[in-house]
Every structure is written in C-alpha cells, then in structure tokens.
Amino acid sequence: MVCISNRKETLLSLEEQTKSRLSPVVIPFQPYKPSELEEILLQRARDALGPDTRDKSVLTQLAQRARGDARVAIQGLRQAALAVESAGSGKVTGNVLRKVLPDSRETRKEELLSRLPYHQRLIYELAHKNAPITTTELRRIYTTCCDVKGI
C-alpha cells in the first residue's frame, strides 16, 4: 500500500494499532529548488501563454516567491495570466505579480490555518490578536470567548 500526504501530521494522527499494522516507511520529499520551479513554470508558460506574453525574469521571480512549493508557483502564474487577460494587457510583468500575488508565506500560512480544527484556529487567532500574551492570559481569553459563543 502506498499512501501519500503533504503533511507530516497525517501519520501522527493515526491510531497506534493502525501504525503498527502498516509499519509505515516515510520518504520525505524536499521542496523544489527555485531553478526546478522555474523550469516547471517555463514549460507551463510555453504550453498556456503566447510567446509575447511571458518574460523569463518574471518566471524567475515567481519561482523564488513560491519558496519550493510548486502549487504556489503554478497558481501564481495562473493568477497573473488571468489578471493580464482581464486587463487586456499583453504581458505578465513584475508589476502584475506584485498586484495579484500575496506573499507566498502568507498563502502557506492561510492554507495551514484553514486545516486546523476550529478551537486550534481560535487559539491561534486570539494569540495573534493579543500578542504578546502569556499562556495563562491566552487560556483566560479563550475560555471567555468560548463561554460567550456558547461552545
């Protein structure tokens, strides 16, 4: 059996009996290097965009901003191409990237936060909103918030 996940936590969340029966072998995959992402983006751009609509330096910027995540890079290229198309301009430029793409760290953070269970996300949001905060104070605010919401 081969199981693939992009989260280490998946294996940790399995029950002990399941883990012992599966005897999993974890094979980590390293993030893409910027040069590898650039090659992926170049191929996608060749397949999807006209020759006068792309600039190699923009693909380089996009590959660097993706920080090893091919999904972020490809989605960024897609968003930039859609922005250019809807604006009626002809070329994906660095200005287009800055306008349509959030920082990849923010994108990744939002993705990770969206996967958290409700109470974990609430604790994160309360800690972030009230930073710096002690754990004692965070627990008090969290408890009060839960009482107010009736959860």
Secondary structure, 3 states (H helix, E strand, C coil): CCCCCCCCHHHHCCCHHHHHHHCCCCCCCCCCCHHHHHHHHHHHHHHHCCCCCCCHHHHHHHHHHCCCCHHHHHHHHHHHHHHHHHHCCCCCCHHHHHHHCCCHHHHHHHHHHHHCCHHHHHHHHHHHHCCCCCHHHHHHHHHHHHHHHCC
